[in-house]
């Protein structure tokens, strides 16, 4: 199976949305946290706290998030892989 880095997928989607006259896609907080729940799980297993994860997100994006929001919207492995 061919795979592509997320940056390439985003670049392609951005070009398609611009060509279609659509605004950049927006994700509600629960959807965003659901998308990054694999990474949250790994970081938690490595001992990072919710605050450290929130700080990492904030340091590398314009997203402002709290540890509570991460915990409240985290998608468990069962929820993440139910469509696999």
GIHUBEL-V268186 format. One record per run of one state. SS is the DSSP state (H for helix, E for strand, - for the rest). FROM is the first residue (numbers start at 1). TO is the last residue. Records with the same first field share a line. If there is no record, write none. Layout:
BEGIN
SS = FROM-TO, FROM-TO
END
This chain:
BEGIN
- = 1-5, 20-28, 36-36, 46-49, 60-66, 74-76, 81-84
H = 6-19, 29-35, 37-45, 50-59, 67-73, 77-80
END
